[in-house]
């Protein structure tokens, strides 16, 4: 349960635009007062279902011997919670954790039983001091060799790095199966009870995740890409407007050390980078999810669907990093307004890139909301192709304005870079400002190129060549 705070109210006055905040607050003030302080309970039915089953088994003392001894029933509860909570975004995360826990537990229990049997044989020789010495030396050697070997493999093979939990749970289970040998001779039942309890907990957690689905990894990545496209569209427009109008932006040191508020441009490219990091984390889990999650989206069933999403993520990352490069210029140098021709060319270019990225976001959104198994209609696709042609024309116009008549240097002649001068000296500051004039047309061109590559990647994802020939859309666009 949670209690609404002032920041979470529908009529919060923390809106970036004061005028917008004023107009919206007047209409929502009554609703805000009605819900303020009211206790809102979000019932997690999936978590309740997960906890009730093992709790009933423990409380009612259900005897599952010889499969699971009574003392190991609690491991069903622990494992189910661990696997369930690991699936915070998609089902694949839970399946990944269940696999690691099952393999690590099984291997660790087998090794523990094997070394425990050796220790029992040493005890039967009549020298009781041999067994604890063997256990001390054996545990030390196994822990050291396992950690060093796994770490070395993880540096060379990604699989070992991703599944390091297998080693951790395997060493823990080995100790659990080995050490009880000193106090009990029923080692077999103890080890098999833990293995069966872990498998039972895994199955229970996965069953709850299937009944109460969290969504698929590709679905989350798909929605994140649409959000990135929409945010990048606004970011490009804001950066080009700031460059053309000579708007002053606070430096990073002023925001971090001086207490300046984070502006929208900084917030937007950080949001894009955060979303791409989330996509990078979720993509490996897509291969673990069952096919029924992707049956309604034919492009997800393609063998190279995950690779295409990685390429799209790379295009978005390049858009964000190029935006950061332009943002660095704006924050390092004092503003100077462009001339009329440069302002018109930059504004037209920004509008075309904005429209293309918005069309990409629409394509991605439609592919998730359309009913049935069809990809989005060709109307948005044709529009995106047409806008790509407009971007090519805008890039040529930028080249003519900035490089054709040599006005690029004059556009930056009135600018200064105080932070660069303080760190590197006045001469380096002058070179920095001069090179900024040469770099801006290239960075704008890079934004256009990456947006068109992003559009091409989305087109290839949603319309595979074997099912949707690109020639038809190209002919319609022409």
C-alpha positions in Angstrom: 0.0 0.0 0.0 1.1 3.6 -0.5 -0.1 7.1 0.4 -0.2 9.7 -2.3 2.4 12.5 -1.7 2.1 16.0 -3.0 4.4 15.2 -6.0 2.1 12.4 -7.2 -1.1 14.3 -7.1 -2.8 14.9 -10.5 -2.8 18.6 -9.8 0.8 18.9 -8.8 2.4 22.3 -9.4 5.7 20.8 -10.4 4.9 21.0 -14.1 7.8 22.4 -16.2 5.5 24.9 -17.9 4.0 27.3 -15.4 1.1 28.3 -17.8 0.3 24.6 -18.4 0.5 23.9 -14.7 -1.9 26.7 -13.9 -4.5 25.7 -16.5 -4.4 22.1 -15.6 -4.5 22.6 -11.8 -7.7 24.7 -12.0 -9.6 21.8 -13.5 -8.0 19.1 -11.3 -7.9 20.8 -8.0 -11.1 19.2 -6.8 -9.9 15.7 -7.8 -6.5 16.3 -6.1 -8.1 17.3 -2.8 -10.4 14.3 -3.0 -7.6 11.8 -3.3 -5.0 13.5 -1.2 -4.1 11.5 1.9 -6.4 8.6 0.8 -4.9 5.2 1.2 -4.6 3.3 -2.1 -4.1 -0.4 -1.9 -2.5 -2.2 -4.8 -3.1 -5.9 -4.3 -0.4 -8.0 -5.8 -2.5 -11.1 -6.6 0.4 -12.9 -8.2 2.6 -12.5 -5.1 -0.3 -13.6 -2.9 -0.8 -16.7 -5.0 2.9 -17.5 -4.8 3.0 -17.2 -1.0 -0.2 -19.0 -0.2 0.8 -22.4 -1.7 4.1 -23.1 0.0 2.9 -21.5 3.2 0.0 -23.9 3.3 2.4 -26.8 2.7 4.5 -25.7 5.6 1.8 -24.7 8.1 -0.3 -27.8 7.5 2.9 -30.0 7.7 2.2 -31.9 4.5 4.6 -34.8 4.4 6.2 -35.2 1.0 8.7 -37.7 2.1 10.8 -39.3 0.6 10.8 -36.7 -2.2 11.2 -33.7 0.2 12.0 -34.0 3.9 9.9 -31.8 6.2 13.0 -29.7 7.1 13.5 -28.7 3.4 9.9 -27.6 2.7 11.0 -24.0 3.4 13.2 -24.1 0.3 10.1 -24.3 -1.9 9.0 -20.9 -0.4 12.5 -19.3 -0.7 13.1 -20.5 -4.2 9.7 -19.5 -5.4 10.2 -16.0 -4.1 13.7 -15.6 -5.5 12.6 -16.7 -9.0 9.4 -14.7 -8.9 11.1 -11.4 -7.8 13.8 -11.8 -10.4 11.2 -11.5 -13.1 10.6 -7.8 -12.5 10.1 -7.0 -16.3 9.5 -10.2 -18.2 8.9 -13.9 -18.0 12.4 -14.6 -19.4 14.1 -13.2 -16.4 12.3 -15.8 -14.2 13.1 -18.6 -16.5 16.8 -17.6 -16.6 16.9 -17.5 -12.8 15.1 -20.8 -12.5 17.5 -22.5 -14.9 20.6 -21.2 -13.0 19.2 -22.2 -9.7 18.2 -25.7 -10.9 21.5 -26.4 -12.6 23.6 -25.0 -9.7 21.6 -26.9 -7.1 21.9 -30.2 -8.9 25.6 -30.0 -9.7 26.4 -28.8 -6.2 24.4 -31.5 -4.5 26.0 -34.2 -6.6 29.5 -32.9 -5.8 28.7 -32.6 -2.1 27.3 -36.1 -2.0 30.4 -37.4 -3.7 32.9 -35.7 -1.3 30.7 -36.6 1.6 30.9 -40.3 0.6 34.7 -40.0 0.5 34.7 -38.5 4.0 32.6 -41.3 5.2 35.1 -43.8 3.9 37.9 -42.0 5.7 35.9 -42.2 8.9 35.4 -45.9 8.5 39.2 -46.4 8.6 39.1 -45.7 12.3 40.9 -42.3 12.2 38.3 -39.7 13.0 40.7 -36.8 12.4 41.0 -37.6 8.7 37.5 -36.5 7.8 37.6 -32.9 9.1 41.0 -32.4 7.6 39.8 -33.7 4.3 36.7 -31.4 4.5 38.9 -28.4 5.3 41.3 -29.0 2.5 38.6 -30.1 0.0 36.4 -27.1 0.6 39.3 -24.7 0.2 40.6 -26.2 -3.0 37.1 -26.5 -4.6 36.1 -23.0 -3.7 39.4 -21.6 -5.1 39.4 -23.7 -8.3 35.8 -23.0 -9.0 36.1 -19.3 -8.5 39.3 -18.9 -10.6 38.1 -21.2 -13.4 34.7 -19.6 -13.7 36.1 -16.1 -13.6 38.6 -17.0 -16.3 35.9 -18.5 -18.5 33.7 -15.5 -17.9 36.3 -13.2 -19.4 36.3 -15.2 -22.6 32.8 -16.5 -22.9 29.7 -14.4 -22.3 27.7 -17.5 -21.2 29.7 -18.0 -18.1 29.5 -14.3 -17.2 25.7 -14.3 -17.6 25.2 -17.5 -15.6 27.6 -16.8 -12.7 24.7 -17.5 -10.3 25.2 -21.2 -11.2 28.6 -21.2 -9.5 27.4 -19.3 -6.5 24.4 -21.5 -5.8 26.4 -24.7 -6.7 29.0 -23.9 -4.0 26.3 -23.2 -1.4 24.5 -26.4 -2.2 27.7 -28.4 -2.1 28.3 -27.2 1.4 24.8 -27.9 2.5 25.0 -31.5 1.1 28.5 -32.1 2.4 28.5 -30.7 6.0 25.4 -32.6 7.3 27.5 -35.8 6.8 29.2 -35.1 10.1 26.0 -35.3 12.1 23.8 -37.6 9.9 24.3 -40.6 7.7 21.2 -39.9 5.6 23.1 -37.8 3.2 21.2 -39.0 0.1 17.8 -37.9 1.3 19.0 -34.5 2.4 20.6 -33.8 -0.9 17.7 -35.1 -3.0 15.3 -33.2 -0.8 17.0 -29.9 -1.5 17.1 -30.7 -5.2 13.4 -31.5 -5.3 12.5 -28.5 -3.2 14.4 -26.2 -5.6 12.7 -27.7 -8.6 9.3 -27.4 -6.9 9.9 -23.8 -6.1 11.0 -23.1 -9.7 7.8 -24.7 -11.1 5.6 -22.8 -8.7 7.1 -19.5 -9.5 7.0 -20.0 -13.3 3.4 -21.2 -13.0 2.4 -18.0 -11.3 4.3 -15.9 -13.8 2.4 -17.7 -16.7 -1.0 -17.2 -15.0 -0.1 -13.5 -14.1 2.1 -12.6 -17.1 4.7 -9.8 -16.8 5.0 -9.4 -20.5 7.7 -10.5 -23.0 11.2 -9.1 -23.3 10.8 -8.2 -26.9 7.5 -6.4 -26.1 9.3 -4.3 -23.4 12.1 -3.5 -25.8 9.6 -2.6 -28.6 7.8 -0.2 -26.4 11.1 1.3 -25.1 12.2 1.9 -28.7 9.0 3.7 -29.5 9.6 5.9 -26.4 13.2 6.6 -27.5 12.1 7.6 -31.0 9.5 10.0 -29.6 12.0 11.5 -27.1 14.7 11.8 -29.7 12.3 13.7 -32.0 11.8 16.3 -29.4 15.5 16.3 -28.5 16.6 17.0 -32.0 14.2 19.9 -32.4 15.2 21.4 -29.1 18.9 21.2 -29.9 18.6 22.7 -33.3 16.4 25.5 -32.0 19.0 26.2 -29.3 21.8 26.2 -31.8 19.9 28.5 -34.2 18.5 30.9 -31.7 21.7 31.0 -29.6 19.9 29.9 -26.4 22.1 29.8 -23.3 22.3 26.4 -21.6 23.8 25.8 -18.1 27.0 23.8 -18.1 27.1 20.5 -16.4 29.2 21.8 -13.5 26.6 24.5 -12.9 23.9 21.9 -12.7 25.9 19.5 -10.5 27.8 21.9 -8.3 25.9 25.1 -8.6 22.5 23.8 -8.0 21.0 24.7 -11.4 17.8 22.9 -12.3 18.2 20.1 -14.9 16.9 21.4 -18.3 14.7 19.5 -20.7 17.5 18.8 -23.2 19.7 17.1 -20.6 16.8 15.2 -19.2 15.8 13.9 -22.6 19.1 12.4 -23.7 19.6 10.9 -20.3 16.1 9.2 -20.7 17.2 7.8 -24.1 20.4 6.4 -22.7 18.5 4.9 -19.7 16.0 3.2 -22.1 18.7 1.8 -24.3 20.5 0.4 -21.2 17.2 -1.3 -20.3 16.9 -2.8 -23.8 20.4 -4.1 -23.6 19.6 -5.8 -20.3 16.3 -7.3 -21.5 17.3 -8.6 -24.9 19.2 -11.7 -23.6 16.0 -13.0 -21.9 14.0 -13.0 -25.1 15.4 -16.4 -26.2 14.2 -18.0 -22.9 10.5 -17.1 -23.3 7.9 -19.5 -24.7 6.7 -19.1 -28.3 3.2 -18.3 -27.4 4.3 -14.8 -26.2 5.5 -13.9 -29.7 2.9 -15.8 -31.8 0.8 -12.6 -32.4 3.8 -10.7 -33.7 5.2 -12.4 -36.7 8.4 -10.3 -36.8 9.3 -11.5 -33.2 9.3 -15.1 -34.6 12.0 -14.2 -37.1 15.4 -16.0 -36.3 17.2 -12.6 -36.3 14.6 -10.6 -34.4 16.9 -10.1 -31.4 19.8 -9.0 -33.7 17.5 -6.5 -35.4 16.5 -5.0 -32.0 20.2 -4.7 -31.2 20.8 -2.8 -34.4 17.9 -0.5 -33.6 19.3 0.1 -30.1 22.7 1.0 -31.7 21.0 3.6 -34.0 19.2 5.1 -31.0 22.4 5.2 -29.0 24.2 7.0 -31.9 21.4 9.5 -32.0 21.8 10.2 -28.3 25.6 10.4 -28.4 25.5 12.8 -31.4 22.9 14.9 -29.5 25.3 14.9 -26.5 28.1 16.2 -28.8 25.9 19.1 -30.0 24.8 19.6 -26.4 28.4 19.9 -25.3 29.0 22.7 -27.8 26.0 24.6 -26.5 27.0 24.2 -22.9 30.7 25.0 -23.4 30.2 28.2 -25.5 28.3 31.3 -24.9 25.5 31.7 -27.4 25.5 33.6 -30.7 22.5 33.7 -33.0 22.8 32.3 -36.5 22.0 34.3 -39.6 18.7 34.1 -41.3 19.7 31.5 -43.9 21.4 29.2 -41.4 18.5 29.5 -39.0 16.0 28.6 -41.8 18.0 25.6 -43.0 18.6 24.3 -39.4 14.9 24.7 -38.5 13.7 22.9 -41.7 16.2 20.1 -41.1 15.1 19.7 -37.4 11.4 19.6 -38.4 12.1 16.8 -41.0 14.1 14.7 -38.5 11.4 15.3 -35.9 8.6 14.2 -38.3 10.6 11.0 -39.3 11.3 10.0 -35.7 7.6 10.6 -34.8 6.6 8.4 -37.8 8.9 5.7 -36.5 7.3 5.9 -33.1 3.9 5.6 -34.7 5.0 2.5 -36.6 6.3 0.9 -33.5 3.2 1.8 -31.5 0.8 0.6 -34.2 2.6 -2.7 -34.4 1.8 -3.4 -30.7 -1.8 -2.1 -30.8 -3.0 -3.5 -34.1 -5.2 -6.5 -33.6 -4.4 -9.8 -35.3 -1.1 -10.8 -36.8 -0.7 -8.0 -39.4 2.0 -5.4 -39.3 1.1 -1.7 -39.4 -0.5 -0.3 -42.5 1.6 1.0 -45.3 0.4 4.6 -44.9 2.8 5.5 -42.1 5.5 3.5 -43.8 5.1 5.4 -47.0 5.1 8.7 -45.1 8.3 7.8 -43.4 9.9 7.1 -46.8 8.8 10.4 -48.1 10.2 12.2 -45.0 13.5 10.5 -45.5 13.7 12.1 -49.0 13.0 15.5 -47.4 15.9 14.9 -44.9 18.3 14.3 -47.8 17.3 17.6 -49.3 17.7 19.3 -45.9 21.2 17.9 -45.5 22.1 19.2 -49.0 20.7 22.6 -48.0 22.7 22.6 -44.8 25.9 21.9 -46.8 25.2 24.8 -49.1 24.5 27.2 -46.2 27.3 26.3 -43.9 30.1 25.1 -46.1 29.3 26.6 -49.5 29.9 30.2 -48.8 32.3 29.8 -45.8 29.9 31.3 -43.3 30.3 28.5 -40.8 33.2 30.3 -39.1 31.3 33.6 -38.9 28.3 31.8 -37.2 30.6 31.0 -34.3 32.8 34.1 -34.3 30.8 35.7 -31.5 31.0 32.8 -29.2 33.3 32.1 -26.3 34.1 29.0 -24.3 35.0 30.1 -20.7 35.2 26.6 -19.3 37.6 25.6 -22.1 39.7 28.8 -21.6 40.0 28.1 -17.8 41.2 24.6 -18.4 43.3 24.9 -21.5 44.1 28.5 -22.1 42.9 31.2 -24.5 44.6 29.8 -27.6 42.8 26.5 -27.3 39.6 28.3 -26.7 39.9 30.0 -30.0 40.6 26.8 -31.8 37.7 25.1 -30.0 35.2 27.8 -31.1 36.6 27.7 -34.7 36.4 23.9 -34.9 32.9 24.0 -33.5 31.8 25.9 -36.6 33.1 23.1 -38.8 31.8 20.3 -36.6 28.1 21.5 -36.3 27.2 20.7 -40.0 28.7 17.3 -39.6 26.9 16.6 -36.4 23.6 17.7 -37.9 24.2 15.5 -40.9 25.0 12.6 -38.5 21.6 13.1 -36.8 19.9 12.9 -40.2 21.8 9.8 -41.2 21.2 8.0 -38.0 17.5 8.8 -38.1 17.2 7.4 -41.6 19.1 4.3 -40.6 16.8 3.9 -37.6 13.8 4.1 -40.0 15.4 1.5 -42.3 16.0 -0.8 -39.3 12.4 -0.5 -38.1 11.2 -1.1 -41.7 13.3 -4.3 -41.9 12.0 -5.5 -38.5 8.3 -5.0 -39.1 8.3 -5.9 -42.8 10.7 -8.8 -43.5 11.7 -8.9 -47.2 10.3 -12.4 -47.8 6.8 -11.3 -46.6 6.6 -7.6 -47.4 8.6 -6.7 -50.5 10.1 -3.2 -50.1 9.7 -2.5 -53.8 5.9 -2.0 -53.4 6.3 0.7 -50.8 9.1 2.4 -52.8 6.9 2.5 -55.8 4.0 3.9 -53.9 6.4 6.5 -52.3 7.7 7.5 -55.7 
